[in-house]
């Protein structure tokens, strides 16, 4: 195998000319497109990282807001429980006060009726005593008649009571 140096040099020169033309007109635009594509991909990766960071931040904010809402709801429930306990205690206190008032009124009314009954009984006993005394004075009675008269008056009194 024999190498023809002149053809070899011409091929190398042709290759270099082709390489220069390709690098000026083909490789530069191709590398420019590839660099633009690389930058575009890098921007998308940066945007995705920013979006992921924003999503994590929003998730943390939402978690904090949810926790705050839970705490607020727990506070409201606790406040409602305390309020209902106070209301129940107030209702019980009012019921006890009303029961005491009604009992006092009933005792007062009973005492009043008792005093009226005693006064009425005294009036009646006084009237009967006067009646007995007048009957005794009308008649001159011996001890046996006086005893019968007292028994009759007591029977009359028993019938009225």
Secondary structure, 3 states (H helix, E strand, C coil): CCCCHHHHHHHHHHHHHHHHHHHHHHHHHHHHHHHHHHHHHHHHHHHHHHHHHHHHHHHHHHHHHHHHHHHHHHHHHHHHHHHHHHHHHHHHHHHHHHHHHHHHHHHHHHHHHHHHHHHHHHHHHHHHHHHHHHHHHHCCCCHHHHHHHHHHHHHHHHHHC
